[in-house]
Amino acid sequence: MDESRYTELMMTIAQAFEMVAAGVLVVGLFLAFGFAIAKYRATRDGAATYRVLRQTFGGVILLGLEILVAGDLIRTVAIAPTLENVAVLGLIVLIRTFLSFSLEIEIEGVPPWRRAFVSGATVIKNAATAPERA
């Protein structure tokens, strides 16, 4: 395979990743609203509905960002691995990592390094206070 066909193929693959990421965001938005509507119908609790919408769509955004990083990685490494392009990729990954980290804190309510402490205690508390099942 000559270089121009290889470059064209890698650009097409990178663009496919971008289209998949856009599709994930659009479909995820509708799913997040669907889950939120279902939660509202079940509980009539606006705060819980908002929390479901926010957590669900936040997870969708995280997934979309990861797919976009994969597309950028293919574009940079496979097509033009110059020092400048790798530096730009590093900056993009750094910005998207910060966004992902911030979104994760928003979704979970705690930083990742504290999640084990919070979720472990929450699991124990919920197990202790849950009604017995037959």
Secondary structure, DSSP 8 states (H G I E B T S, - for coil): --HHHHHHHHHHHHHHHHHHHHHHHHHHHHHHHHHHHHHHHHH--HHHHHHHHHHHHHHHHHHHHHHHHHHHHIIIIII---HHHHHHHHHHHHHHHHHHHHHHHHHHSS-HHHHHHHHHHHHHHHHHHS----
